[in-house]
Amino acid sequence: MSGALPEALEARLVELETRLAFQERALAELSDALAAARLENARQAELLRRALEELKAGGSPFYADPSEEPPPPHY
C-alpha cells in the first residue's frame, strides 16, 4: 500500500506540471496578442490623427468651400 501513495502523488504532480506548462504557453500567446493589438491601436490612432488634421486643414475633396460655389439659380 505504501507504494500506491507515491505513484498517485507523482501522477498528480505530473498533471499539475502539465497544466502549468499549458498555462504558461497560453499566457505567452496572450501577451503576444496584446502587444500586437497595442501596435495596431497605435497605428489606427495615428491614421485617425492624420485624417482629422487633413479635415481641419480643408484638404478633403468631399466638401467644397461654400464661398466658392455659385449662387443657386433662384437668386
C-alpha positions in Angstrom: 0.0 0.0 0.0 2.8 2.4 0.7 3.9 2.1 -3.0 0.5 3.3 -4.3 0.6 6.6 -2.5 3.8 7.9 -4.1 2.5 6.8 -7.5 -0.7 8.8 -7.0 1.2 11.8 -5.8 3.6 11.5 -8.8 0.6 11.3 -11.2 -0.9 14.3 -9.6 2.4 16.2 -9.8 2.7 15.4 -13.5 -0.9 16.6 -14.1 -0.1 19.9 -12.3 3.1 20.4 -14.2 1.3 19.7 -17.5 -1.4 22.3 -16.6 1.2 24.8 -15.6 3.0 24.3 -18.9 -0.2 24.9 -20.9 -1.0 28.0 -18.8 2.5 29.4 -19.4 2.1 28.9 -23.1 -1.3 30.4 -23.1 0.0 33.4 -21.1 2.8 33.9 -23.6 0.3 33.8 -26.5 -2.0 36.3 -24.8 1.0 38.5 -24.2 2.0 38.4 -27.8 -1.6 39.1 -28.9 -1.8 42.1 -26.5 1.4 43.5 -27.9 0.2 43.2 -31.4 -3.2 44.8 -30.5 -1.4 47.7 -28.9 0.7 48.2 -32.0 -2.4 48.1 -34.2 -4.2 50.5 -31.9 -1.2 52.9 -32.1 -1.3 52.7 -35.9 -5.0 53.3 -36.1 -4.7 56.3 -33.7 -2.0 57.8 -35.9 -4.2 57.3 -39.0 -7.1 58.9 -37.3 -5.0 61.8 -36.1 -3.7 62.4 -39.7 -7.3 62.2 -41.1 -8.5 64.8 -38.6 -5.6 67.1 -39.4 -6.5 66.9 -43.1 -10.1 67.6 -42.4 -9.2 70.6 -40.2 -6.8 71.9 -42.9 -9.5 71.7 -45.5 -7.7 69.1 -47.6 -10.7 66.9 -48.1 -12.1 67.0 -51.6 -15.5 65.8 -50.4 -16.6 69.2 -49.0 -16.5 72.3 -51.2 -16.0 75.7 -49.7 -19.4 77.4 -49.8 -17.9 80.8 -50.7 -16.6 79.2 -54.0 -19.9 77.8 -55.0 -22.1 79.9 -57.5 -25.4 81.1 -56.1 -28.4 78.9 -56.8 -30.4 79.8 -59.9 -33.4 81.3 -58.0 -31.3 84.3 -56.7 
